[in-house]
Amino acid sequence: MENIKIALRSIKSNILRSVLTLLIIAIGITCLVGILTAIDALLFSMNDSFNRIGANSYSILPGLEDVRGRRNGRQKKQADNISYKEALRFKEKYHEKDLGQVSISLYCGRGGTVTFGDEKTNPTVKIIGVDDTYLSVANYQVGHGRNFTAREIEASTHLTLIGRDIVKMLFRDQDEMALGQIVRIDNAKYKVIGVLADKGSTFSDSGDRRVFIPVTTAKKYYAAADDNYDITASVLSSNTIDQSTNAAIGIMRNVRKIGIGAANDFRIRKSDGILNRLKDMTSEIRMATMGIAFMTLLGAAIGLMNIMLVTVTERTKEIGLRKAVGAPANSILFQFLVEAVFICLIGGIVGIVLGIGLGNLVAILIGGKFIIPLNWMALGIFTCIIVGVISGIYPAYKASRLDPIESLRYE
């Protein structure tokens, strides 16, 4: 405690110099903790979103083929889209094998508008054509009302399920008021039969600002002849997902009439695959961030060492006096070492607070969630201690080796 008090008195006596040093350390820790916090907040948000979608699901997409481009370059070209007939045949064969559920959907666009009376939404509503199994496969819940039936899908009915944001905009946030009403989606009228439960948003993509219509109706009004129909399958247990995907590959090869030995012209994307790839990518970003932050902290350490050497010179007479009254060399060394570490810790705490704030601010602005990164806080504190020891050890050693007689005579 006595060494800490001496360190505080030294900091106060040279407040401007100490604050500048603190700022250098704080900036390095802010970079380190801030970027790592932002990455973790985004990954946490994405992981939560994928859990809501369902970890036991996967999608079947058109494949990517290597083609020779100009100047003998290699380019990726998407294979033929999955047609509605192919999607239906896949769904029938998948059900025959009793592997789980399959849904067929058609993305109709993000720029739709929904109108009720004099009220109208912004042209940012996502319109999706779905079948009767889509909600369970995509892990949506109906808050009020009901889902489509298979017969309504086959009949291409003008029915719709709307998200919570649509209810807030058009029906004063009253689900019961929305049920049974006739709304206009783009240029067609639909009857509201259900309101979806809150879904949340990820990366500025709101799961509540969308409307679902029967996929057959979407096919009639929105689809072109070569549009792709999304196939999503789910299994009862994640333990059987590999078995299910292997079976799905065989079914899809049959549906697409792919010959023996020919490569697949489609691909399987598991719901957690993107997240795993993103984690691999962000690990490299983390390493780069640590490298940049440590370079900043290296500059701070050099600056702190220089300040501590100046402090030793300024306090030479004080050191001689302490030695003259019996202070051992280890006590002098420990005093200056504590002072260096204490300056680093104060700067580190400031940097951690700023880093958590800035990191979470960035994450929230692009759709993430607020988190308290205890692991990165611990890393920041540990780094500050190491920087303080490294930058303070030589000045402290130099102070401990001063001759008391020469120190007392120093002017």
Secondary structure, DSSP 8 states (H G I E B T S, - for coil): -HHHHHHHHHHHHTHHHHHHHHHHHHHHHHHHHHHHHHHHHHHHHHHHHHHHH-TTEEEEEE-EEEEE-GGG-EEEEE-----HHHHHHHHHHHHHTT--EEEEEEEEEEEE-EEETTEE--TTEEEEEE-TTHHHHTT--EEEE----HHHHHTT--EEEE-HHHHHHHSTT-HHHHTT-EEEETTEEEEEEEEE----EETTEETTSEEEEEHHHHHHHT--TT---EEEEE-S-GGGHHHHHHHHHHHHHHHHT--TT---SEEEEETTHHHHHHHHHHHHHHHHHHHHHHHHHHHHHHHHHHHHHHHHHHTHHHHHHHHHTT--HHHHHHHHHHHHHHHHHHHHHHHHHHHHHHHHHHHHHTT------HHHHHHHHHHHHHHHHHHHHHHHHHHHT--HHHHHT--
